Amino acid sequence: MALSIEDIKKIAHLARIEVSEQEASATLSKLSGILGLIEQMQAVDTAGIIPMSHSQDLSQRLRDDVISKTNQREAFQAIAPTLNNGSNEPAVADGLYLVPKVIE
């Protein structure tokens, strides 16, 4: 695919980028090189090649999924801030923290 200076200027206009003539010609040579490389890669016959997720055939080392900390919900909720209604009860109900309503 061959690009021209006009193509570069049109792309720059669509991207709202101001480019000078010198920048446009430099961009043209860079983009032409990139598109040439893409054409070379597309010319390679990849029939029968299985796609890979990684360049090396490695397996990920996983640790055992074991519980390392105990459930401390009751301890944390016991020290929760109190309701602002004059009581000393923590702002907790049914295992959930109570928060002020902020949306009408």
C-alpha positions in Angstrom: 0.0 0.0 0.0 1.6 3.2 -1.1 0.9 6.4 0.8 1.3 10.0 -0.4 2.0 13.3 1.3 -1.7 14.1 0.8 -2.7 10.9 2.7 -0.4 11.9 5.6 -1.9 15.4 5.7 -5.4 14.0 5.6 -4.7 11.6 8.4 -3.1 14.5 10.4 -6.2 16.6 9.7 -8.5 13.9 10.9 -6.4 13.4 14.0 -6.4 17.2 14.5 -2.6 17.3 14.4 -0.7 20.1 12.7 2.2 18.8 10.6 4.6 20.8 8.5 5.9 19.6 5.1 9.1 18.3 6.7 7.2 16.4 9.3 4.8 15.0 6.7 7.7 13.7 4.6 9.4 12.1 7.6 6.1 10.5 8.7 5.6 9.3 5.2 8.9 7.5 5.1 8.3 5.9 8.6 4.7 4.8 7.8 5.9 3.4 4.4 8.5 1.3 6.2 6.0 0.0 8.7 3.5 -0.9 6.0 6.2 -2.6 4.0 7.1 -4.7 7.0 3.5 -5.6 7.4 3.3 -6.7 3.7 6.4 -8.9 4.2 4.8 -10.6 7.2 1.6 -11.1 5.4 3.4 -12.8 2.5 4.7 -15.6 4.8 2.8 -18.9 4.5 1.4 -19.7 7.9 -0.8 -22.6 6.9 -0.5 -25.4 9.4 1.0 -23.2 12.1 -0.8 -23.4 15.4 -1.2 -20.0 17.1 0.7 -19.6 20.4 -0.1 -17.5 23.4 3.6 -17.3 24.3 6.9 -17.7 22.3 8.1 -20.4 24.8 6.2 -23.5 25.9 6.1 -22.7 29.6 3.6 -23.4 32.3 2.8 -21.0 35.0 3.8 -22.0 38.5 0.8 -21.6 40.7 0.7 -21.8 44.4 -1.8 -23.9 46.3 -5.1 -22.1 47.0 -5.2 -22.3 50.8 -6.7 -19.9 53.3 -3.9 -18.0 55.0 -5.9 -15.6 57.2 -8.9 -16.2 59.4 -12.2 -14.4 59.1 -12.1 -11.3 61.4 -15.4 -9.6 60.3 -16.9 -9.6 63.8 -13.7 -8.1 65.3 -13.6 -5.4 62.7 -17.3 -4.6 62.9 -17.2 -4.4 66.7 -14.9 -1.4 66.4 -16.9 0.2 63.6 -17.9 3.9 64.1 -21.2 4.4 65.9 -24.4 5.7 64.4 -25.0 9.4 64.9 -28.3 8.8 66.6 -27.0 9.1 70.2 -26.5 5.3 70.7 -23.2 3.6 71.2 -24.1 0.8 68.8 -21.7 0.3 65.8 -23.0 1.2 62.4 -23.4 -2.4 61.4 -26.5 -4.4 60.4 -26.6 -8.0 59.2 -22.9 -8.2 58.7 -22.8 -5.0 56.6 -21.5 -1.5 57.4 -24.2 1.2 57.5 -23.3 4.4 55.7 -25.1 7.7 55.2 -27.4 8.0 52.2 -25.8 10.3 49.7 -28.1 9.9 46.7 -31.7 11.1 46.8 
